[in-house]
Amino acid sequence: MARSEALDRAEKMYLDGFPDPETATVEDLRAAYDNLFLQFTLPSSTEVSESELGGVPVRVIRADGASTDKVLVWCHGGGNIMGSARGFQDLGNSFSAASGVTTVMVDFRKAPEHPFPAANDDA
């Protein structure tokens, strides 16, 4: 079975989009990781806002028609060292659209600057 063009494009972007881990800073790797996901644009009908809950930054994503009286609280991926609520907003939108509720994405503190259990405490 032939590989799809989309899969080839995604693999190339993944491989070409990351700096050399031997010389990159944590900030370089974080920016590349976010840029990997930020290529996926949100529908214009998606409502996005930033806020704080309990002193922790959150990104609130509401897909078209999603309820505002219930929420799904979600912590993005990245092994507690990379990723951001902004970077994963497309996935947050997909959760909102599929569930019909607003997604609240926790932008927790990351290691190594904030070692365990900082991310868990934020969540």
C-alpha positions in Angstrom: 0.0 0.0 0.0 1.4 3.4 -1.0 2.0 6.0 1.7 -0.4 9.0 1.6 0.9 12.4 0.5 -0.4 13.8 3.8 1.6 11.3 5.8 4.8 12.0 3.8 4.3 15.7 4.3 3.7 15.3 8.0 6.8 13.1 8.4 9.0 15.6 6.5 7.7 18.5 8.6 8.4 16.5 11.8 11.9 15.5 10.8 12.9 18.8 9.1 11.1 21.1 11.6 13.1 20.1 14.7 16.4 21.5 15.6 19.4 19.3 16.4 18.8 18.0 19.9 22.5 18.0 20.5 22.8 21.8 20.1 19.2 23.1 20.6 18.0 24.8 23.8 14.9 23.8 25.6 13.3 26.9 24.2 14.3 25.9 20.6 12.7 22.5 21.1 9.6 23.9 22.6 9.1 26.4 19.8 9.6 23.7 17.2 7.1 21.4 19.0 4.5 24.1 19.1 5.1 25.0 15.5 4.5 21.4 14.5 0.9 21.6 15.8 0.2 25.3 15.0 0.2 24.5 11.2 -3.4 23.2 11.8 -5.7 26.2 11.6 -8.9 26.5 13.6 -12.2 27.0 11.9 -13.2 30.7 11.9 -16.3 29.8 14.0 -14.1 28.6 16.9 -14.1 30.8 19.9 -10.7 31.1 21.7 -9.9 33.0 24.8 -7.2 33.0 27.5 -7.9 33.2 31.2 -6.6 32.0 34.6 -8.1 29.4 36.9 -6.6 29.1 40.3 -3.7 31.3 39.2 -2.9 28.9 36.3 -3.1 30.1 32.7 -5.7 28.3 30.6 -6.8 28.5 27.0 -10.6 28.1 26.5 -11.7 26.6 23.2 -15.4 26.5 22.1 -16.2 24.8 18.8 -19.3 26.1 16.9 -22.4 25.1 18.8 -20.6 23.7 21.9 -22.2 24.2 25.3 -20.8 26.8 27.7 -22.4 25.3 30.8 -20.1 22.2 30.8 -16.4 21.9 30.2 -13.8 19.3 29.5 -10.6 20.1 31.3 -7.6 18.8 29.4 -3.8 18.9 29.9 -1.9 18.9 26.7 0.9 16.5 25.8 4.6 17.0 25.8 5.8 15.0 28.7 5.6 18.0 31.1 8.5 19.6 29.4 7.2 20.7 26.0 3.9 21.7 24.4 1.4 24.4 25.3 -2.3 25.0 25.3 -1.9 27.3 22.3 0.1 24.6 20.4 -2.6 22.0 21.0 -5.6 24.3 20.4 -6.6 22.4 17.3 -6.9 19.2 19.3 -8.8 21.2 22.0 -11.2 22.3 19.2 -11.6 18.7 18.1 -12.5 17.7 21.6 -15.0 20.5 21.9 -16.6 19.7 18.6 -16.8 16.0 19.4 -18.1 16.3 22.9 -20.3 19.4 22.4 -18.8 21.2 25.4 -16.2 23.8 25.9 -12.5 22.7 26.3 -10.4 24.3 29.0 -6.7 23.6 28.3 -4.4 23.9 31.2 -1.1 25.6 30.4 0.9 24.1 33.2 4.4 24.9 34.3 7.1 22.8 32.6 10.3 21.1 33.7 13.2 21.5 34.0 12.4 25.1 35.2 9.6 23.8 37.3 10.3 20.2 38.4 7.8 17.6 39.5 5.2 18.1 40.9 4.7 21.6 39.5 2.7 20.4 36.4 0.5 18.1 38.5 -0.1 20.9 41.0 -1.2 23.2 38.2 -3.6 20.6 36.9 
